């Protein structure tokens, strides 16, 4: 008799645990975007640079010769452009592949 009570108790606890996991979704978050760290290198790093994503018309930020971290980038291949914020003489571009949940690095050498 005690054996049946113990087995039923274990089954009830197992059902409760499964229901709790089902209702909370296990706390798993599936990332849908990635991050790109753009590094400005070379001789003209002391300038401020405009940063564009996939087009010269899509400005996403300004960096001062160091790094710019861009979050929320959709997965796939993306081209980043930079040009100096004053004269637009010094520029560079590069393409990077972005994976959801990952950080990609792109080093640009504007000149």
C-alpha distance (Angstrom), angle and dihedral (degrees) to the residues before:
residue distance angle dihedral
X1 . . .
X2 3.83 . .
X3 3.78 89.3 .
X4 3.83 91.1 59.2
X5 3.82 91.9 48.6
X6 3.82 91.5 51.6
X7 3.82 92.6 47.5
X8 3.82 91.6 48.2
X9 3.81 90.4 48.1
X10 3.80 91.3 51.7
X11 3.82 90.7 48.2
X12 3.81 91.8 50.2
X13 3.81 90.9 50.2
X14 3.81 90.7 48.1
X15 3.81 91.7 51.1
X16 3.80 91.4 48.1
X17 3.83 90.9 49.1
X18 3.81 92.0 49.8
X19 3.79 92.0 48.3
X20 3.81 90.9 49.1
X21 3.79 91.1 51.3
X22 3.80 91.0 46.5
X23 3.80 94.2 50.7
X24 3.79 95.3 45.4
X25 3.80 95.8 41.9
X26 3.81 92.7 -129.3
X27 3.80 89.0 -82.7
X28 3.81 90.9 -91.1
X29 3.78 113.6 152.8
X30 3.78 115.5 -164.2
X31 3.81 111.0 -152.1
X32 3.79 116.9 -132.0
X33 3.82 99.8 -176.8
X34 3.77 138.2 44.4
X35 3.80 138.9 -143.6
X36 3.80 129.5 -118.1
X37 3.80 123.3 -161.1
X38 3.80 110.6 -157.5
X39 3.79 114.9 -158.1
X40 3.81 119.8 -162.8
X41 3.80 110.7 -150.8
X42 3.79 138.3 163.4
X43 3.79 135.2 60.5
X44 3.79 99.8 -39.4
X45 3.80 101.9 52.1
X46 3.81 93.0 126.9
X47 3.82 92.5 73.7
X48 3.79 125.1 91.0
X49 3.80 110.3 -114.1
X50 3.78 131.4 -154.1
X51 3.81 111.2 -137.0
X52 3.80 121.8 -148.7
X53 3.81 130.8 -172.1
X54 3.83 120.2 -141.7
X55 3.82 93.2 -28.9
X56 3.79 140.2 38.4
X57 3.83 85.2 -120.6
X58 3.81 96.4 58.9
X59 3.81 104.9 75.0
X60 3.81 111.2 -175.4
X61 3.79 103.1 173.7
X62 3.78 152.2 -39.2
X63 3.78 127.4 -102.4
X64 3.76 131.1 -171.1
X65 3.77 103.9 -132.0
X66 3.76 94.7 -70.5
X67 3.75 127.1 74.8
X68 3.76 136.0 -42.1
X69 3.80 121.4 -161.5
X70 3.79 113.5 -150.0
X71 3.80 115.1 -164.8
X72 3.79 130.2 -171.8
X73 3.80 95.7 39.9
X74 3.80 113.3 159.7
X75 3.80 116.1 -119.7
X76 3.78 117.3 -93.7
X77 3.77 138.9 57.7
X78 3.82 116.2 -32.3
X79 3.79 133.1 178.3
X80 3.80 119.2 -144.0
X81 3.80 122.3 -161.1
X82 3.80 128.7 -165.6
X83 3.79 131.2 -171.7
X84 3.79 131.9 172.5
X85 3.79 110.9 -91.2
X86 3.82 95.9 -133.2
X87 3.81 111.2 42.2
X88 3.81 103.5 6.6
X89 3.80 88.1 -137.3
X90 3.79 98.1 118.8
X91 3.77 115.7 59.8
X92 3.78 144.1 144.2
X93 3.78 139.0 175.4
X94 3.77 137.0 -158.4
X95 3.75 140.5 176.8
X96 3.79 125.3 -128.7
X97 3.79 132.9 179.6
X98 3.80 113.6 -126.1
X99 3.81 122.5 -152.1
X100 3.81 121.9 -165.5
X101 3.78 111.7 -101.0
X102 3.81 93.3 11.2
X103 3.81 135.4 102.0
X104 3.80 118.8 -128.0
X105 3.81 124.6 -165.8
X106 3.80 127.1 -144.5
X107 3.80 123.5 -176.3
X108 3.80 116.6 -160.2
X109 3.82 127.6 -169.3
X110 3.82 108.6 -159.1
X111 3.83 114.3 -162.2
